[in-house]
Amino acid sequence: MTTTMRAKLQVASVTLHPLCETLKFHAVCKSGGYPADGSDEDNTFAKFSPSAELSITVANPALFGQFKPGEKFYVDFTPAN
């Protein structure tokens, strides 16, 4: 059996450095609450992974400026055997 997971993360901040950027992500959440029927997709992800933090330092100049606070991304985890 192969274990995989998909997370939905939101860009919390982007810190510019001379030769790189540091991207910080957190688990998605909905300010103001979710619909009572749970129909919001962020609600589904928050239910099963209510807390997450990820920090990545990117040194690829082609990616500088490509990530903006508030944007949301799927992050897939698959074994790297």
C-alpha positions as CSV (number, residue, x, y, z in Angstrom):
1,M,0.0,0.0,0.0
2,T,1.3,3.4,-1.0
3,T,0.6,6.2,1.5
4,T,-0.3,9.5,-0.1
5,M,-1.8,12.7,1.2
6,R,-3.1,16.0,-0.3
7,A,-3.0,19.1,1.8
8,K,-4.5,22.5,0.9
9,L,-2.3,25.3,2.2
10,Q,-2.5,29.1,2.0
11,V,0.5,31.5,1.6
12,A,0.8,33.3,4.9
13,S,3.9,35.4,4.0
14,V,6.7,35.9,1.5
15,T,10.0,37.3,2.8
16,L,12.4,38.6,0.2
17,H,16.1,38.1,0.7
18,P,19.0,39.1,-1.6
19,L,19.4,35.7,-3.2
20,C,16.2,33.8,-2.3
21,E,12.6,34.1,-0.9
22,T,11.1,32.4,2.1
23,L,7.6,31.2,1.7
24,K,5.4,30.4,4.7
25,F,2.2,28.5,4.4
26,H,-0.5,27.5,6.8
27,A,-3.5,25.2,6.7
28,V,-6.6,26.7,5.0
29,C,-9.3,28.1,7.2
30,K,-12.3,30.2,6.5
31,S,-12.6,33.5,8.3
32,G,-16.2,34.1,9.2
33,G,-17.1,30.4,9.4
34,Y,-18.2,27.6,7.1
35,P,-21.6,26.9,5.6
36,A,-23.7,24.7,8.0
37,D,-23.9,22.0,5.4
38,G,-20.0,21.8,5.2
39,S,-20.1,22.4,1.5
40,D,-17.0,24.7,1.3
41,E,-13.9,22.7,0.1
42,D,-11.6,24.5,2.6
43,N,-13.9,23.1,5.3
44,T,-13.2,19.5,4.1
45,F,-9.5,20.0,4.2
46,A,-9.6,21.9,7.6
47,K,-11.6,19.1,9.1
48,F,-8.9,16.5,8.5
49,S,-5.8,18.7,8.8
50,P,-6.9,21.6,11.0
51,S,-3.4,22.7,11.7
52,A,-0.3,22.9,9.4
53,E,2.7,25.0,8.8
54,L,5.3,24.8,6.0
55,S,8.3,27.0,5.3
56,I,10.2,26.8,2.1
57,T,13.2,28.8,1.0
58,V,13.3,29.2,-2.8
59,A,16.5,30.0,-4.5
60,N,15.2,29.6,-8.1
61,P,15.0,33.2,-9.6
62,A,12.3,32.0,-12.0
63,L,10.0,31.5,-9.0
64,F,10.6,34.9,-7.3
65,G,7.4,36.9,-7.1
66,Q,5.2,34.0,-8.2
67,F,3.7,33.4,-4.8
68,K,1.4,36.0,-3.1
69,P,0.0,36.0,0.4
70,G,-3.6,34.6,0.5
71,E,-3.1,32.3,-2.5
72,K,-4.0,28.7,-2.0
73,F,-2.2,25.6,-3.2
74,Y,-2.6,21.8,-3.1
75,V,0.5,20.1,-1.8
76,D,0.8,16.4,-2.6
77,F,2.9,14.0,-0.5
78,T,3.9,10.8,-2.1
79,P,6.7,8.4,-1.1
80,A,10.0,9.1,-2.8
81,N,11.3,5.5,-2.7
